Every structure is written in C-alpha cells, then in structure tokens.
Amino acid sequence: MLRLGPAGIPLSCKKCDTIKGVEKVAELGLNAMEVEFVRGVNLSKEKAKELGKVAQELDVALSVHAPYYINLASEDEQKVKASMQRIIDSLERAALMKAKVVVVHAGYYGKDKERAEKMIFNACKKISEYISKKKWKVFLGLETTGRQSQWGTLDEIIALCKKIKHCIPVIDFAHIYARNGGKIDYSEIFDKISELKLEEIHSHFSGIKFVKTLTGGDERQHLPIRESKGPDFKKLAKGILKRKINITIISESPILEEDALYMKEIFEKLGYKFTKTNKNDSR
C-alpha cells in the first residue's frame, strides 16, 4: 500500500488549522499528513484526540515531526533533558491522534563521535522504555540526516533500531542524496532496511540543494522536485512498485501538496491504482 501527503497543513488550505488541513488532504485525493511540531508541541491533548478521529474517518494516516530543537548528544545536560521532554510530548500527542510514528532528528556528533553515539543510544533506550510503560502504539522514527555533522546515516540508524524496541528508520531520500554528494542507490537502501523486517516504511521526499564537501555533501534547502537535479522520484517509484513495498511518502517540498500530487501522478502513470481503504483500517 502507498500513502502520500504533505509535511504539514496544505498550502491551499484556507484556514491554518490542523483539522482543516487533514480535511483538505482528503479532498485533494491524498491519504497521509505529517503533523509538524517543528517550532514546539503546541497542540492540546483534546485537539489531538479530535484530529485523530477526523483523520480516521477520512482515511488519512497521520505521523508527527518532533521539534527541530532536539539534540540528544548535547554537552549541556539541560538541553538533553529538554530534548527528551519534547520527544515525549510529541509521542503523547501522536498516541492520542493514533499516529504511528514520531520523526526525530536525534543530534550532532560534536567533538566526540563515539560519545555522541553512546548518548543517543542511551536516550533512545530510555524513550523506548517509556513507550513500553505507557503502552503507546507509536514508533520513534529516527530520520536520516543531510549533513556530515549530524548523527543519522542509514547504517547508524539501522544499527540502533536492531537493538532498541519501538525505534524505526525514517528514510529521507533527499537527505541521503545530499549527504552522499548527489548520489543515491535505492536498491541498496531497501536491501539494508529489509534486515529490520518492517511492515511498512515511513519516508520523506523532495528535491534538494546541497554543497559538496570532502566526504560527500551537506544539505542547504529543500526544493520542488521538478526544480532539482535529484533525487530521481520516478526511479524510486519504479523500485517501490517492483518490490511491492508498503510505504508512506511525505512531501517536504516547498510546494507541499503540489509535489505530493505530482508523486501520485507518477505512480498512477506507472500503473498503480490508489483506492480508498476502510475508514477503520489501523493504518
């Protein structure tokens, strides 16, 4: 099954309201939306419950992006505590709205890569234990990152997810493309992820601007798909259909739903038929 939708409220939505955003997503013929907490967790618990009910009725699968101000490897203990709390708050809202995953940029290497990896591992373990304690049906989604200074290569994330429950990779194809200096091997990515035996994959896609570095590249900004040299979405779509992968693809393009609809168009041209599932489908 394929799910496509925007990162946040569609730009064509007349009212900047999350519930109206979900309604607009369904109206456009899309079936996923990522609720953006990038500036802070500013959605009440009651609104989260209401949002979940509306999304389920309209068959729009929800996910959550935790605030950007997170660094689980900071040398400042208070920053790590605050980061943990932002993640917990995001997970709680996600559970209330029946979202399956909370997407997180885990942190930075800083001066000591080994120390950073250890801190991120320990923090994720504590968060996993908290998820178990609360019996939340939500995954902590560790996003592949687009800069050399950030923890979060695909290999690093897979290694952590093999050891800690409730943790899954979130594949940002544009970030991988940028970090590799303009290269991406979709088959290699899916082969590596297959080790985790996931029922479905959560991912992000957009065009991207990056600068070359000695070891690859660093992302600079997301771009509309058709205005970027890469990554190649059609090639990705063909790979997904060939492997029959269950995947949610969130558009992080500056033109949000427009590019989500463009991705849908490509899948349809390749022969995939989007059908409405039962409104009580757990996805």
C-alpha positions as CSV (number, residue, x, y, z in Angstrom):
1,M,0.0,0.0,0.0
2,L,1.2,3.5,-0.8
3,R,0.3,6.6,1.2
4,L,1.2,10.1,0.0
5,G,0.8,13.5,1.7
6,P,2.3,16.8,2.8
7,A,4.5,17.7,5.7
8,G,2.1,20.0,7.5
9,I,-1.1,21.8,6.6
10,P,-1.6,22.0,2.8
11,L,-0.7,25.5,1.4
12,S,-4.0,25.6,-0.4
13,C,-5.9,25.2,2.9
14,K,-7.8,28.5,3.5
15,K,-7.6,28.2,7.3
16,C,-4.3,27.4,9.1
17,D,-5.8,24.7,11.2
18,T,-4.6,21.1,11.5
19,I,-8.0,19.5,11.3
20,K,-8.9,21.6,8.3
21,G,-5.5,20.5,6.9
22,V,-6.5,16.8,7.2
23,E,-9.8,17.6,5.5
24,K,-8.0,19.3,2.7
25,V,-5.6,16.4,2.2
26,A,-8.6,14.0,1.8
27,E,-10.3,16.5,-0.6
28,L,-7.2,16.5,-2.8
29,G,-7.2,12.7,-3.0
30,L,-4.1,12.2,-0.8
31,N,-4.1,9.9,2.2
32,A,-1.3,10.9,4.6
33,M,-0.2,14.0,6.5
34,E,2.7,14.7,8.9
35,V,1.7,17.0,11.8
36,E,4.6,19.5,12.2
37,F,5.7,20.3,15.7
38,V,8.9,21.8,14.4
39,R,8.6,25.0,16.5
40,G,7.2,23.3,19.6
41,V,4.4,20.9,20.7
42,N,1.5,23.4,20.5
43,L,-1.4,21.0,20.0
44,S,-3.6,20.3,23.1
45,K,-4.4,16.8,24.1
46,E,-8.1,17.2,23.3
47,K,-7.3,18.6,19.9
48,A,-5.0,15.7,19.2
49,K,-7.9,13.2,20.0
50,E,-10.3,15.2,17.8
51,L,-7.7,15.3,15.0
52,G,-7.2,11.5,15.2
53,K,-11.0,10.9,14.9
54,V,-11.3,13.1,11.8
55,A,-8.2,11.5,10.2
56,Q,-9.5,8.0,10.8
57,E,-12.9,8.9,9.3
58,L,-11.2,10.3,6.2
59,D,-8.6,7.6,5.9
60,V,-5.7,10.0,6.3
61,A,-2.7,8.3,8.0
62,L,-1.1,10.7,10.5
63,S,2.5,11.0,11.5
64,V,4.3,13.6,13.7
65,H,7.5,15.5,13.2
66,A,9.0,16.4,16.6
67,P,10.5,19.9,17.2
68,Y,13.8,20.7,15.4
69,Y,15.3,21.9,18.7
70,I,16.5,18.5,19.7
71,N,20.0,17.3,20.4
72,L,20.2,14.1,22.4
73,A,24.0,14.3,22.3
74,S,24.5,17.8,23.6
75,E,27.2,18.5,26.1
76,D,24.6,20.6,28.0
77,E,22.6,18.3,30.3
78,Q,19.6,20.6,30.4
79,K,19.4,20.6,26.6
80,V,19.3,16.8,26.5
81,K,16.6,16.9,29.2
82,A,14.6,19.4,27.2
83,S,15.1,17.4,24.0
84,M,13.8,14.3,25.8
85,Q,10.7,16.1,27.0
86,R,9.9,17.5,23.5
87,I,10.1,13.9,22.2
88,I,7.9,12.5,25.0
89,D,5.3,15.3,24.4
90,S,5.3,14.6,20.7
91,L,4.9,10.9,21.3
92,E,2.0,11.5,23.7
93,R,0.1,13.7,21.1
94,A,0.9,11.1,18.5
95,A,-0.6,8.3,20.6
96,L,-3.8,10.4,21.2
97,M,-4.2,11.1,17.5
98,K,-3.4,7.4,16.6
99,A,-0.3,8.4,14.6
100,K,2.1,5.6,14.0
101,V,5.5,7.4,14.1
102,V,7.2,10.5,15.6
103,V,10.0,11.7,13.4
104,V,13.1,13.0,15.1
105,H,16.5,14.4,14.2
106,A,18.4,12.8,17.0
107,G,21.5,15.0,17.4
108,Y,25.0,16.1,16.4
109,Y,28.4,14.4,16.7
110,G,30.1,17.4,18.3
111,K,33.7,16.9,19.2
112,D,33.5,13.2,20.1
113,K,31.5,11.0,17.7
114,E,31.7,7.9,19.9
115,R,30.4,9.8,22.9
116,A,27.6,11.2,20.8
117,E,26.5,7.8,19.5
118,K,26.5,6.4,23.1
119,M,24.4,9.3,24.3
120,I,21.9,9.0,21.5
121,F,21.7,5.2,22.1
122,N,21.0,5.6,25.8
123,A,18.4,8.4,25.3
124,C,16.5,6.3,22.7
125,K,16.6,3.3,25.1
126,K,15.0,5.4,27.8
127,I,12.4,6.7,25.4
128,S,11.7,3.1,24.3
129,E,11.2,2.0,27.9
130,Y,8.8,5.0,28.4
131,I,6.8,4.0,25.3
132,S,6.5,0.4,26.7
133,K,5.5,1.7,30.1
134,K,2.7,3.9,28.6
135,K,1.7,1.1,26.1
136,W,1.7,3.7,23.3
137,K,1.4,2.2,19.8
138,V,3.9,4.7,18.4
139,F,7.3,4.3,16.9
140,L,10.3,6.7,17.5
141,G,11.3,7.4,13.9
142,L,15.0,8.3,13.5
143,E,15.4,10.4,10.4
144,T,18.3,10.0,8.0
145,T,20.2,13.3,8.1
146,G,21.6,15.5,5.3
147,R,24.8,17.0,6.9
148,Q,28.1,15.5,7.8
149,S,27.9,17.0,11.3
150,Q,24.6,15.2,12.2
151,W,24.2,11.7,13.6
152,G,21.9,9.7,11.4
153,T,23.4,7.8,8.5
154,L,21.2,4.9,7.4
155,D,23.8,2.4,8.8
156,E,23.9,4.2,12.2
157,I,20.1,4.3,12.4
158,I,19.7,0.6,11.4
159,A,22.3,-0.5,13.9
160,L,20.4,1.3,16.7
161,C,17.0,0.0,15.6
162,K,18.2,-3.6,15.7
163,K,19.0,-3.2,19.4
164,I,16.2,-0.9,20.7
165,K,12.4,-1.6,20.6
166,H,10.0,0.9,19.2
167,C,12.7,2.6,17.1
168,I,12.5,2.6,13.2
169,P,14.3,4.4,10.5
170,V,12.6,7.3,8.6
171,I,14.2,7.5,5.2
172,D,14.6,11.0,3.9
173,F,15.7,10.3,0.4
174,A,16.7,13.9,-0.3
175,H,18.9,13.9,2.8
176,I,20.7,10.7,1.8
177,Y,21.2,12.1,-1.7
178,A,22.7,15.4,-0.4
179,R,24.9,13.7,2.3
180,N,26.3,11.4,-0.4
181,G,27.2,14.4,-2.6
182,G,24.5,13.8,-5.2
183,K,24.4,10.0,-5.2
184,I,21.7,7.6,-4.1
185,D,21.2,3.9,-4.6
186,Y,17.5,3.0,-3.9
187,S,18.1,-0.8,-4.1
188,E,20.9,-0.6,-1.6
189,I,18.7,1.4,0.8
190,F,15.8,-1.1,0.6
191,D,18.1,-4.0,0.9
192,K,19.5,-2.6,4.1
193,I,16.1,-1.7,5.6
194,S,14.8,-5.2,4.8
195,E,17.0,-6.5,7.6
196,L,14.6,-4.9,10.1
197,K,11.5,-6.7,8.6
198,L,9.3,-3.7,8.8
199,E,5.6,-4.0,7.9
200,E,5.8,-0.6,6.3
201,I,8.4,2.2,5.7
202,H,7.9,5.9,6.6
203,S,9.8,8.3,4.4
204,H,10.3,11.9,3.2
205,F,10.9,13.1,-0.3
206,S,11.7,16.4,-2.1
207,G,14.2,18.0,-4.3
208,I,17.3,19.4,-2.5
209,K,20.1,21.9,-2.8
210,F,23.4,20.9,-1.3
211,V,27.1,21.8,-1.3
212,K,29.9,19.4,-1.9
213,T,32.3,18.5,1.0
214,L,35.4,16.5,1.3
215,T,33.4,13.5,2.5
216,G,30.2,13.9,0.4
217,G,27.8,16.8,0.8
218,D,25.8,19.0,3.1
219,E,22.1,19.8,2.5
220,R,21.2,23.5,2.2
221,Q,17.5,23.6,1.4
222,H,14.6,21.5,0.1
223,L,13.4,22.3,-3.4
224,P,10.4,21.4,-5.5
225,I,11.0,18.1,-7.2
226,R,10.9,19.4,-10.8
227,E,13.4,22.2,-9.9
228,S,16.1,19.9,-8.6
229,K,18.7,17.7,-10.2
230,G,17.8,15.0,-7.8
231,P,17.0,12.6,-6.3
232,D,15.0,11.0,-9.1
233,F,11.5,10.2,-8.0
234,K,10.4,8.2,-10.9
235,K,13.3,5.8,-10.4
236,L,12.2,5.5,-6.7
237,A,8.6,4.9,-7.7
238,K,9.6,2.1,-10.0
239,G,11.7,0.4,-7.3
240,I,8.8,0.6,-4.8
241,L,6.3,-1.0,-7.2
242,K,8.8,-3.7,-8.3
243,R,9.4,-4.7,-4.7
244,K,5.7,-4.2,-3.7
245,I,6.8,-2.1,-0.7
246,N,4.2,-0.7,1.9
247,I,5.4,2.9,2.2
248,T,4.3,6.3,3.3
249,I,6.0,9.2,1.4
250,I,5.7,12.7,2.9
251,S,6.4,15.6,0.7
252,E,8.8,18.0,2.3
253,S,9.0,20.1,-0.9
254,P,8.3,23.9,-0.5
255,I,5.2,23.2,-2.6
256,L,3.9,20.5,-0.2
257,E,0.7,19.1,-1.6
258,E,1.5,20.1,-5.2
259,D,4.5,17.8,-5.2
260,A,2.6,15.1,-3.2
261,L,0.1,15.1,-6.1
262,Y,2.9,15.1,-8.6
263,M,4.3,11.9,-6.9
264,K,0.8,10.4,-7.1
265,E,0.6,11.2,-10.8
266,I,3.9,9.4,-11.4
267,F,2.7,6.3,-9.5
268,E,-0.5,6.3,-11.5
269,K,1.3,6.6,-14.8
270,L,3.3,3.5,-13.7
271,G,0.1,1.6,-13.3
272,Y,-0.6,1.9,-9.6
273,K,-4.3,2.5,-8.6
274,F,-5.0,4.4,-5.4
275,T,-8.1,3.0,-3.7
276,K,-9.9,4.2,-0.5
277,T,-9.4,1.7,2.3
278,N,-11.8,1.0,5.1
279,K,-12.1,4.0,7.5
280,N,-11.3,1.7,10.4
281,D,-8.1,0.5,8.8
282,S,-5.4,0.6,11.6
283,R,-3.0,2.4,9.2
